[in-house]
């Protein structure tokens, strides 16, 4: 009973004792090979860079089963001085997604940590007033006039605006079908499923 309580009477303990436990690098390699290609284009581009620069150097050689909340807190303390709180949150979410993807492959429950993440600033985003929008549109040239007008009046994301085609506009019903976005010059799906919408 004592052995079971300490986790010694488990296959994962034997793997660690024999030096064959999976490390974060092992898991990240598999995730990049199998899961990453199924994500959006921007994630495929950015995630490997974030993993290589901010996750592998710290967690890379660690046995995945040995990573505890305290381990993550130590990592947070090393990156806090260089990044905004929102960036730290996003990097932690990426780390958690990679590790829990690994556990799902073995039909295991996802890991639950309780790290001391930095508080997010509750700041309302600055927006343009109607007068400012009118000034921006008035000073724009060519098709930028329509681009800025649509951005202000519809709330479409930049990628959605750049991916807009003539056939997406229903002039009779006076609506816009948002059916795609663009990223680095390529047509991609909208950021979320709710991104597919009609704007009147």
Secondary structure, DSSP 4 states (H G I P E B T S, - for coil): -HHHHTT-SSHHHHHHHTT-PPBHHHHHHHHHHHTGGGS-HHHHHHHHHHIIIIIHHHHTTSBGGG--HHHHHHHHHHHTTTS-HHHHHHHHHHHHHHHHHHHHHTTPPPP-----PPPPP--PPP---HHHHHHHHHH--TTHHHHHHHHHHH---HHHHHT--GGGEETTTTEEEE--EEETTEEE--SSGGGSEEE-
